[in-house]
């Protein structure tokens, strides 16, 4: 009978930290999900490079790059709060360095230097 209060204290102390965590930011989750879908589509398109006609491939690349730029604008609108990992993913990674789509477009059209 004396073990029950001790057990309850241990259970409450383990349960409390989980309750104090802030809920995940839906903006951050949505951006990450959109980015992973876009990257998967980009990988698929890059694998089809040799099988698609050049004009079709280029137009698909440009369309996906425009979608990526819209995503980047949404990233700049998002408040990351204290989510340092997500902030670093976007601002020290995806936004800072050219991605696969931008590199491929630059390879095909070197005169198209976008910043």
Secondary structure, 3 states (H helix, E strand, C coil): CHHHHHHHHHHHHHHHHHHHCCCCCHHHHHHHHHHHHHHHHHHHHHHCCCCCCHHHHHHHHHHHHHHHHHHHHHHHHCCCCCCHHHHHHHHHHHCCCCCHHHHHHHHHCCCCCCC
